[in-house]
Amino acid sequence: MNMYQSQVVKSKPVKPKEPATPSVSGYSPTLDTVRMVADTIRNGPNSVMTVAELKRALPRQVNHYALQNALDFMDEIGWIDRGSKGIVWIYNPNPNIARAIALGYEH
């Protein structure tokens, strides 16, 4: 075989990756929904709030999957943290706090 001839390499067809949760992928929250959920979590009476408590505290009903997508979005950008006890608001744009964290030390 010379350099002008090519060799055909057969490989297995690559299957496209499925979304992590296919049923959730079709429900995109609107910006209004994301803002409503964020305001409810930030101004909530408790520091930690479960999804069920969040649904009851929202001013209007939100589709469960759209709510999950909104929470995923806020978790990715660093506004909230979701743990075993619930959801907590962690975003604070105050530059003094960011500077204290950067200059802080552990005991």
C-alpha positions as CSV (number, residue, x, y, z in Angstrom):
1,M,0.0,0.0,0.0
2,N,1.4,3.4,-1.0
3,M,0.8,6.7,0.6
4,Y,-2.1,7.5,-1.8
5,Q,-4.2,4.5,-0.9
6,S,-6.3,4.7,2.2
7,Q,-7.2,1.9,4.5
8,V,-10.8,1.6,5.6
9,V,-11.1,1.0,9.3
10,K,-14.3,-0.5,10.5
11,S,-15.5,0.6,13.9
12,K,-18.6,0.1,16.0
13,P,-21.2,2.9,15.5
14,V,-21.1,5.4,18.3
15,K,-24.4,5.7,20.1
16,P,-25.3,9.3,21.1
17,K,-25.4,9.8,24.9
18,E,-28.8,9.9,26.4
19,P,-29.7,12.8,28.7
20,A,-29.3,12.0,32.4
21,T,-33.0,12.4,33.0
22,P,-34.9,12.1,29.7
23,S,-38.3,13.0,31.2
24,V,-36.9,16.3,32.6
25,S,-35.3,17.5,29.4
26,G,-38.6,18.7,27.9
27,Y,-39.5,21.1,30.7
28,S,-37.6,24.3,30.5
29,P,-38.4,26.9,33.1
30,T,-39.0,30.5,32.0
31,L,-36.9,33.3,33.4
32,D,-39.9,34.4,35.5
33,T,-40.1,31.0,37.0
34,V,-36.4,31.0,37.9
35,R,-36.6,34.4,39.4
36,M,-39.7,33.4,41.4
37,V,-38.0,30.3,42.8
38,A,-34.8,32.2,43.6
39,D,-36.7,34.9,45.4
40,T,-38.7,32.3,47.4
41,I,-35.6,30.5,48.5
42,R,-33.6,33.7,49.3
43,N,-36.4,35.3,51.3
44,G,-37.8,32.1,52.9
45,P,-38.4,31.9,56.6
46,N,-36.0,29.0,57.1
47,S,-32.4,28.8,56.1
48,V,-32.9,25.3,54.7
49,M,-36.0,24.4,52.7
50,T,-37.0,21.1,51.2
51,V,-38.5,20.8,47.7
52,A,-41.9,20.1,49.2
53,E,-41.7,23.2,51.4
54,L,-40.5,25.3,48.4
55,K,-43.5,24.1,46.3
56,R,-45.9,25.2,49.1
57,A,-44.1,28.6,49.5
58,L,-44.2,29.5,45.8
59,P,-46.8,32.1,44.9
60,R,-48.1,29.9,42.0
61,Q,-47.8,26.3,41.0
62,V,-44.8,25.2,39.0
63,N,-44.4,21.9,37.1
64,H,-42.2,19.6,39.1
65,Y,-39.8,19.0,36.3
66,A,-39.5,22.7,35.4
67,L,-38.8,23.3,39.1
68,Q,-36.1,20.6,39.1
69,N,-34.5,22.2,36.0
70,A,-34.6,25.6,37.7
71,L,-32.9,24.2,40.8
72,D,-30.3,22.4,38.7
73,F,-29.6,25.7,36.9
74,M,-29.2,27.7,40.2
75,D,-27.0,24.9,41.6
76,E,-24.7,25.0,38.6
77,I,-24.2,28.8,38.7
78,G,-23.6,28.8,42.4
79,W,-26.8,30.4,43.8
80,I,-28.0,27.5,45.9
81,D,-26.6,24.3,47.4
82,R,-28.7,21.1,47.5
83,G,-28.0,18.5,50.2
84,S,-29.7,15.7,52.0
85,K,-31.5,18.2,54.3
86,G,-32.8,20.5,51.6
87,I,-31.9,23.6,49.6
88,V,-30.0,26.6,51.0
89,W,-29.2,30.0,49.4
90,I,-25.5,30.5,49.3
91,Y,-24.9,33.3,46.8
92,N,-23.7,36.6,48.2
93,P,-22.3,39.3,45.8
94,N,-20.8,41.4,48.6
95,P,-17.1,42.1,47.7
96,N,-16.1,42.3,51.4
97,I,-17.2,38.7,52.0
98,A,-15.3,37.5,48.9
99,R,-12.2,39.4,50.1
100,A,-12.5,37.9,53.6
101,I,-12.8,34.4,52.2
102,A,-9.8,35.0,50.0
103,L,-7.7,36.3,52.8
104,G,-9.0,34.0,55.5
105,Y,-7.2,31.2,57.2
106,E,-8.1,28.0,59.0
107,H,-7.5,27.5,62.7
